[in-house]
């Protein structure tokens, strides 16, 4: 994976402030992002199943509101 110079500097600085290495920082950040995505995907799937429709239908029709989420 290639990072711009600005991205590299930001990653290095944040990793240093946390007291971890760059590689560990990138691994943790990627894992966190993937887990958030997975939870969101599963939540949308559960919501769509309760509505008897697909996730795509829920999102395309715009019928999802904050009031609908648990």
N, C-alpha and C positions, 0 to 999 in steps of 0.2 A: 504494500500500500504506500502510495506517495503522498506526502503532506507538503503543503507550501511552507515557505520559510516562516511566515507568520503563524501558521498552525503548529509547526514544530516548536517555535518559541513558546507559544501558549501551553502546549502539552508539557514541555519540559518544565516550565515555571510552575504549573499547577501540580505536576507530579512531585516536584521538589518541595512545594509547600505542604504536601501531604506526607512527605517522607518516604515515597516509594519511587521505584525506577520507572522510566518511560514505558518500557515494554509491559510491565505490570499494570501501569495506569491505562494504557491502551486496551489491554485484555479486559480489565475490570469495566472500563467504560463501554466496550462492545458488549460484554455480557449483560450489563445493566440495561442497555438499550434493547437488546434482544428479549430480555425477560419482560420489560415493559410492553413491548410489541406483542409478545405472547399473551400476556394478561389481557390487553385490550382486545386482541383477536378472539380470545375465549369468551370475554364478556359480551362482545357483539354477537357471537354465535349463540350464547345462552339467551340473550335478549330476542334474537330472531326466532329461535326455537319456541320461546314462549308465545311469540306472536304468530307462529305457524308460517313463517316465511323464511327467505334466505337473507344473509347479511347484505348481499348485493342489493336486494330489493329495499331493505331498510335504508341503506345509505343513498341509493339513487333516488328514491322517492322523497327523501328529506323528512321522513316522519320521525326521526330520532331527535328527542329533546332531552334536556337535562332532567326533566321530570320523569322520563321513562326509565332512567337508570336506577339501579338499586342503591 
